[in-house]
């Protein structure tokens, strides 16, 4: 296989990716801490500084968990298709894990006697880390676009821009319930872009991809009106049917890969 003018040897042993596994564990820990924050927010658990931890539920799940996992996958894909010396792309998931460490440090410190004021620094500290993570994810998509332009990459780049906007607003003090449509758009558009990218191996046509890109842009353009709950949630009804009929179940069930893919599609859409 030739990549960027060089031939990469195959069939040799590959070293265990310790750094990538550590970053993946960081994403998993963010998910666990986010679930703990949800339990605190709902009153099921009590901790030393409940208000601080409960406020991080949404940010931990979107940026600490999903954002880190998405950026790690994209970084590994970008490095795997190019030069092995490229390492800057892994700074995106690293900043995502750093945001988790900031939340843990300030939450634990705020529970100590006389240190409650330090908890106020947890949000801007973690927010800056997640802003840097999503900004680097945008750069990764731009680098992938330079290597292989496609509508799927454009949709994922748009998702990263939406995620960056949400991280900046949350760091600036906007409440999570106002940002919920923006936060939801980040993983939804990322998944849709990835499905479009995978669908090109089985079924796809320019008209379908152009329609997906148009709906993605419409979703992003409607986000400034997210104060109105109906306006912020409207694009997701369209996305449900597009993903169900075109990207997952409708055509994938009839694809040569067999009915197992269609069963997974039906299950994903049901969830």
C-alpha positions in Angstrom: 0.0 0.0 0.0 1.4 3.4 -1.0 0.8 6.4 1.1 2.2 9.9 0.4 4.9 8.5 -2.0 6.2 5.8 0.3 5.5 2.1 0.5 4.6 0.8 3.9 5.8 -2.7 4.7 3.1 -5.2 5.8 3.2 -8.5 7.7 5.5 -7.4 10.5 4.7 -7.2 14.2 3.1 -4.1 15.5 3.9 -2.7 18.9 1.2 -2.5 21.5 -0.3 1.0 21.3 0.0 1.9 25.0 -0.6 5.6 24.5 -3.7 5.1 22.5 -5.0 2.6 25.0 -4.4 5.1 27.8 -6.3 7.8 25.9 -9.2 5.3 25.4 -9.2 4.5 29.1 -9.5 8.3 29.7 -12.6 8.4 27.5 -14.0 5.5 29.5 -13.3 7.1 32.8 -15.0 10.3 31.5 -18.1 8.2 30.8 -18.0 6.7 34.3 -17.6 10.0 35.9 -20.4 11.4 33.8 -22.7 8.7 34.9 -21.7 9.4 38.5 -22.5 13.1 37.9 -25.9 12.1 36.6 -26.6 10.1 39.7 -25.6 13.0 41.9 -27.7 15.4 39.8 -30.7 13.1 40.2 -30.2 12.8 43.9 -29.3 9.1 43.9 -25.9 9.7 45.4 -24.3 12.3 47.6 -20.7 13.4 47.4 -18.6 16.1 49.2 -19.2 18.7 46.5 -22.5 17.7 44.7 -23.2 20.9 43.0 -19.8 21.0 41.2 -19.9 17.4 40.0 -23.5 17.5 39.0 -22.8 20.5 36.7 -20.3 18.5 34.7 -22.7 15.7 33.6 -23.4 16.9 30.1 -19.9 18.2 29.4 -18.3 15.0 30.6 -20.4 12.8 28.4 -20.2 15.0 25.2 -16.6 16.2 25.4 -14.9 14.0 27.9 -16.3 10.7 26.6 -17.7 11.1 23.0 -15.4 13.9 22.0 -12.3 12.1 23.1 -13.4 8.8 21.5 -14.2 10.5 18.2 -11.0 12.4 18.1 -8.9 9.3 19.0 -10.5 7.3 16.2 -10.0 10.1 13.7 -6.4 10.7 14.8 -5.6 7.0 14.5 -7.3 6.9 11.0 -5.3 10.0 9.9 -2.0 8.6 11.1 -2.7 5.2 9.7 -3.3 6.5 6.2 -0.1 8.6 6.2 3.3 9.0 7.7 4.0 7.1 10.9 5.8 10.1 12.3 2.6 12.1 12.5 1.7 12.5 16.2 0.2 16.0 16.6 -3.3 14.6 15.8 -3.3 12.7 19.1 -3.2 16.0 21.0 -7.0 16.2 20.4 -7.9 13.1 22.6 -5.1 14.1 25.0 -6.7 17.4 25.7 -10.0 15.6 26.2 -8.4 13.4 28.8 -6.8 16.4 30.4 -10.2 18.0 30.8 -11.2 14.9 32.8 -8.2 15.3 35.1 -9.0 19.0 35.6 -12.6 18.0 36.7 -11.3 15.3 39.0 -8.6 17.6 40.6 -10.9 20.6 41.2 -13.8 18.5 42.4 -11.7 16.7 44.9 -10.0 19.8 46.1 -13.3 21.7 46.5 -14.4 19.0 48.9 -11.6 19.8 51.3 -12.2 22.3 54.2 -11.5 25.9 53.2 -11.0 25.1 49.5 -14.6 25.4 48.2 -13.7 28.5 46.1 -11.3 26.4 44.0 -14.3 24.6 42.5 -15.1 27.8 40.5 -12.0 27.2 38.4 -13.1 23.7 37.3 -15.4 24.8 34.6 -13.1 27.3 32.8 -10.1 24.9 33.2 -11.9 21.9 31.8 -13.7 24.0 29.2 -10.4 25.3 27.8 -9.1 21.8 27.5 -12.2 20.6 25.6 -12.1 23.7 23.4 -8.5 22.8 22.5 -9.6 19.2 21.8 -12.4 20.1 19.5 -10.3 22.7 17.7 -7.6 20.1 17.0 -10.4 17.8 15.8 -11.3 20.4 13.3 -7.7 20.5 12.1 -7.7 16.7 11.8 -10.7 16.9 9.5 -9.0 19.6 7.4 -5.9 17.4 7.1 -8.1 14.5 6.0 -9.9 16.7 3.5 -6.6 17.7 1.9 -5.8 14.0 1.6 -9.2 12.8 0.3 -12.0 15.4 -0.2 -15.5 14.0 0.3 -18.9 15.1 1.6 -18.6 12.7 4.5 -15.5 14.6 5.7 -17.4 17.9 5.3 -20.3 16.6 7.5 -17.8 15.5 10.2 -15.9 18.8 10.0 -19.2 20.6 10.4 -19.9 18.4 13.5 -16.5 19.4 15.0 -17.3 23.1 14.4 -20.6 22.8 16.1 -18.9 21.0 19.0 -16.3 23.7 19.2 -19.0 26.4 19.3 -20.7 24.5 22.1 -17.5 24.1 24.1 -16.7 27.8 23.8 -20.2 28.9 24.9 -20.1 26.5 27.9 -16.7 27.7 28.9 -18.1 31.3 28.7 -20.9 30.5 31.1 -23.8 29.4 29.0 -25.9 26.8 30.9 -26.1 23.2 29.7 -29.8 23.1 29.2 -29.5 25.9 26.6 -26.7 24.2 24.9 -28.3 20.7 24.7 -29.3 21.0 21.0 -25.7 22.1 20.1 -24.2 19.3 22.2 -26.5 16.7 20.6 -25.6 17.9 17.1 -21.9 17.2 17.7 -22.2 13.4 18.1 -25.2 13.1 15.7 -23.5 14.8 12.8 -20.3 12.9 13.5 -22.2 9.6 13.3 -24.1 10.6 10.2 -20.8 11.6 8.5 -19.2 8.3 9.4 -22.2 6.4 8.1 -22.0 8.2 4.8 -18.4 7.4 4.6 -19.0 3.7 5.2 -22.0 3.6 2.9 -19.9 4.5 -0.1 -18.5 1.0 0.0 -22.0 -0.6 -0.5 -24.4 2.0 -1.8 -24.2 5.7 -2.4 -24.9 8.3 -5.0 -24.1 12.0 -5.3 -27.7 13.0 -4.9 -27.9 11.2 -1.6 -24.7 12.7 -0.2 -25.6 16.2 -1.3 -28.9 15.8 0.5 -27.2 14.7 3.7 -24.8 17.7 3.5 -27.7 20.1 3.0 -29.6 18.7 6.0 -26.4 18.9 8.0 -26.0 22.6 7.1 -29.7 23.2 7.9 -29.2 21.6 11.3 -26.2 23.9 12.1 -28.0 27.0 10.8 -31.0 26.3 13.1 -28.8 26.0 16.2 -28.7 29.8 17.0 -32.4 29.5 17.7 -31.8 26.8 20.3 -33.4 28.9 23.0 -36.7 27.8 21.5 -36.9 24.0 22.3 -39.0 23.2 19.3 -36.8 25.0 16.9 -33.7 23.4 18.3 -35.2 19.9 18.2 -36.8 20.1 14.8 -33.8 19.0 12.6 -33.4 15.8 14.6 -36.8 14.5 13.4 -35.6 14.8 9.9 -32.3 13.1 10.8 -34.1 10.2 12.3 -35.9 9.4 9.0 -32.9 10.1 6.8 -30.7 7.8 8.9 -33.3 5.1 9.1 -34.4 4.8 5.5 -31.2 5.9 3.6 -28.1 5.3 5.7 -28.8 2.4 8.0 -31.8 0.1 7.4 -33.5 0.8 4.1 -30.7 0.2 1.7 -28.2 -1.5 4.0 -30.7 -4.4 4.5 -30.7 -5.1 0.8 -26.9 -4.7 0.5 -24.7 -7.7 -0.4 -23.3 -7.7 3.2 -26.4 -9.6 4.3 -29.2 -9.2 6.8 -27.0 -8.9 9.9 -26.1 -5.4 8.9 -29.8 -4.6 8.5 -30.6 -6.0 11.9 -27.9 -3.8 13.5 -29.3 -0.9 11.6 -32.8 -1.5 13.0 -31.5 -1.9 16.5 -29.4 1.3 16.2 -32.4 3.3 15.0 -34.7 1.8 17.7 -32.2 3.0 20.3 
